[in-house]
Every structure is written in structure tokens, then in C-alpha cells.
């Protein structure tokens, strides 16, 4: 009975993480779709920081539920207050050259640097002690939920990387060329994240989302390469879109497997 209640609670927390991530994605796309963004940049940035904090706190709460003895709060004590720092956009670090926010000191700095605290505290899937995570040799839904948690973490990294575009585009009038395509990207990406938050299969929308990425790639080849001051930044954006699509597929599959297992258990 306790395991069932805890599984239900963690599932609810995972759902909250995805809802917060959908809100964060919506806040990111304000940068591209609002005509008054330049004039009200500080206002929109304040909203974005608030959404970021909400997402991180949900991830913290979920990590603590997955491992009750986690020293998570201590590790994050110096990180969370700095989310309003001007470099909050580099929170995860980025493969395009941005430097991450300061990370709490740790004796194993090489492994700690540049990773979210929960990636250090929780054992990664396949870890030699993973079977002891919730009791030795105990197999239950918590293992699948832990895997979903790490997939949400990876999904958030892609979304943060995806939205580095707002710092790389100098002339914001460039977004007028691809405004319709950006709206479709926002609409379907948020729709799928919310469906996953409801633990529903998003396999129907995935091909549509991929088609929207192709449409954006076409507008890049036909127009953005010509009018953009630095068209290469849009190439990075497209690469991240394909990575987002793939991660949504993986997360959808993991959630489907978890739900399918529960349905089988109910039948039996």
C-alpha cells in the first residue's frame, strides 16, 4: 500500500515537472512572438525567471521524493538564488560556448561541474547500485519513474539550448520572416509536453511536430539564409528542434510503457 501511494505521489510530481516545463517553453517563445518584446524585455525576463524557478523547484521536489535521504537542498543553496543572475540563460551550460552559472563546490569537481544537482545525487540508469535505489533487488514502478525523471531532465536541457536563439539573433525583425513557423513550433511542442504531463501517449502529434520542423527548415533554406545577419544560429536552432523531437519520442515511449504495465497489472 505504501509503495502504491508513493508511486502515485511521484507520478504527480513528474506531471508537475512537465507542466512547469510547458510553461517555461511558452515563456521562452515570448521572445520570438511578442512585438513589444524589445520594449518590455525586463518585464518578460522577470516572468521567465519566475517560470524557471518553478520548474527547478519541481525537479528538486521530485528528486527528494525519489531519494528521501538526498542532500539536495544543501547542494542547491547557492544555485537557486542566482537564477535571476544575468547569465541565468547559461544555467545548464551550453555546447555553443556559453559558460554555466557558478556550481557549488564539490570534492569531485570534474563530475559535478555543469550538471544539475539531481544528476549527481540520483544514480543514473544502469548504475551498478541502481537495483539498491529503493531496496536491494526490489523491482517496482519507481525504477521506471526514475528513468522518466532523467528523460525530463534531458528534455529540459534541450529546451534551454533551443532557446539560446534569443541571445544569438541581433536583429529581432528577422523573426517576422518565420513568425508563422515559430508559432506552430511553440503550439505543438507545448501541446505534446502537456499531453505527456497527463501521462497520455503523444505518438499521434509527433509526426505533425516533425513536419512543422521540416517547414521551419524550408523557410530557413528559402529566406533566413539570405536575410539573417548570422544564419548559422538558425542552423543550431534546427538541430535542437530535431533533438527535441527525438527526446519527446523517448519520453512518450517511457510513459506509454509505464501506463501499459499498470493496465496489465489491473487486468491480472
N, C-alpha and C positions, 0 to 999 in steps of 0.2 A: 504493500500500500504506500509506504514512504517513497519507494522508487517511482511509483506512478505519479505521485504528487510532485516530486522533484522534476520528473521528466516533463510534466505539464508546465511547471513553472519556468524551466529553462527554454522550452519551446516558445512560451510567451515572451521571454526576454529576447530570444533570437528574432522573433517577429518585430519587437520594438526597435531592434538594431536596424532592421531593413526599412521600417517606416521612417526612422530618423535619416537613413541614407538617402531615401527618396526625397525627403525634404531638403537635404543638402544638395542633391543634384539639381533640384528646382532653383535653389538659391544661386547655384553656380551659373545656371543658364540665364539668369537676370542680366549677367554681364554682356551677353550677346544679343538679347532680345528687347531690352528696355531702351527706348530712345533717349531717356533722360539720365542714363547711367553715368555719363561723364560729369554731369552737373551734381548728381546726388551720390557720387561714388562712396563718400564716407558713410552715408546712411545705409547703402546696400552692403557695404563691407561689415558694418556693425551687425546686420541681420545674419550675414554669412558666418561671422564668428560665433554668434549665438547658436546657429544650427550645427556648427562644428562641435561646440562644447556638448550639445545634446547628444550627438552621435557618439562622441568619445566616452561620455558618462554611461551610456547604454552598453557600450562594449566593456567598460570596466565592471559594471554590474553583472554582466553575463559571465565574464571571466571568473569573477568571485563565486558565482553560483556553480561553475564547472569545477572549481577547486577552492574549497572553503578556506584552506589554510594559506591562500595566496597572500604574499606581502605586497599586493598590488598598489594599495594606497600610498605606501611609503615610497615606492619606486616612482609614482607619478606626481608626488607632492610638488616637485619643481617644474614639471612639464605643463600641467593644466593651467596654472596662472599665466603662462606665457602664450596662450592661444591667441591673444589679441595683439601679440607682437607683430611688427610689420612683415616679418618673414613667416607668418603662420602658414602661408601657402606652401612652404617647404617642409611642413611637419613630417612628412614621411621620407623626405629626401627625394631625389629625382634623378633619373638616368640621363637627363639632359643638362646636368651641370649645376643645378641649384644646390645650395648647402642646407642641410636639415637644421631644425631648431636644436638648441643645446639639449643633450640627453643626460639624465642623471648619471653620476659617476658609478662605475661598477668595476669589480675586480677583473672581470673578463671583458674589457672594453671592446676588443675586436669583434666579439659576438654580439655585444649589446648595441653598439653604435648603429643608428639608422633604422632600428626596428622598433615597432610598437611594443610597449611593455608586456602586453599579453603574449606576444610571440616568444618572449624569453621565459615567462613564468609557466605557461602551459606547455606540456610536452607535445612536440609536433607529431603528426600521424606517422606511424612507422617507427617511433622511438622505441628503444629496447625495453623501456619501462612503461610503455603505453598500456599494457594489459593491467598494470597495477594502479592506473589512474583513478579508478573508482573501486578498488578492491581487487586483489590478486585473482586473475583468471575469470573475473566476473564480466560476462558479456551482456550488455543491455543497450537500450536506446541512447544512453548518454554518449557512447562512442560515436554513433552517427551524428549526434548533435554537436559533439566537439569538432567533427570534420566539417559540418555546416558552418560553425563559428569561424574556422580558419578560412573557409571559402568566402565568407562575408568580409573578413579582414582583407583578403586578396582583392576582392571586388572593390572595396573602398580605396585601396592603393591605386587601382586603375582609374577610378573616378577622380581622385586627386591629381593624378598625372594627366588625365584627359583635359582637365580644366586649368592646366598651366597655360593654355592658349590665351587666356585673357591678359597675361603678363607679356606675351611674346608679340602680340599684334599692336603695332604703334598707331595705325590709323583705323579707328573704330568704324569709319564709314565702309570699310571693307566688308563688314558683316551684312550690309544691305544686299550684297550680291548673293549671299547664301542664306538669307533670313528664313525663307520657307523651309529649306532643308534642315536648318538648325532647329526650327520649331518641331519638325517631325521627329528628329533625333531625341529631343527633350521629351516629347509626348510618349513615344514608345518605350524609351529606356525607363522612365518613371513608372509607366503602366506595368512593365514586367517586374520591376522591383517590388511594387505594391502587391502584385499577384503572388510573388514568392513570399512576401511578408504574411499573406493569408494562407501560406502553405498550399498553394494551388499550382498546378502544372502550367508553365508558360510556353510550352512547346509550340503552340499554335501561333503565338506572336513572334517567336524567334525568327522564322523565315521573313516575316514582314519587316522586322527591325534590320535584318541583314540587307534587305532590298533598299531600305532607307539609307544605309551606309553606302551602298553602290551609287545611289542617286547623288549623295554628297560628293563621292569620289568623281562622278561625272562632271559636276559643277566645278570641281577643283581643276579638272583637266581642261575644261572649256573656257573658264573665266578667271578663277582665282590665281592660276599660274601667271596670268597676264597682269591683273590689276593689283595684286597683293605686293607690298614692298618687299616682304620676305616670304615667298610662297612655301618655303621649306617647313615653316611652323605648322602649316595646314597638313603637310605630309605626316608630321608627328601626331597630329590630331587624328588623322585617319587610321594610323597604326594602332592608336589607343582605342579607337572605336571597334576595330576588329578584335582586339584583346578583350574589350568589354563584352562583346557578343559571345566570345568563347567562354568567358567566365560565367556569364549568365546561363549558358548551356550546362556547364558543370554543376552550378548551384541548383538549377532546376532538376537535374538528374538526381542529385543527392537528396533533395527534398522529396522527390517522387518515390525514391527507394524507401525512405523513412515512412512515408504515408502508406505505401504499398505493404510494407512489413506489418504496420499496425492493422491494416484491413484484413490481412491474412490471419493475424492473431485473434481478431474479433470473430472471424468465421470458425476458427478452430475452438 
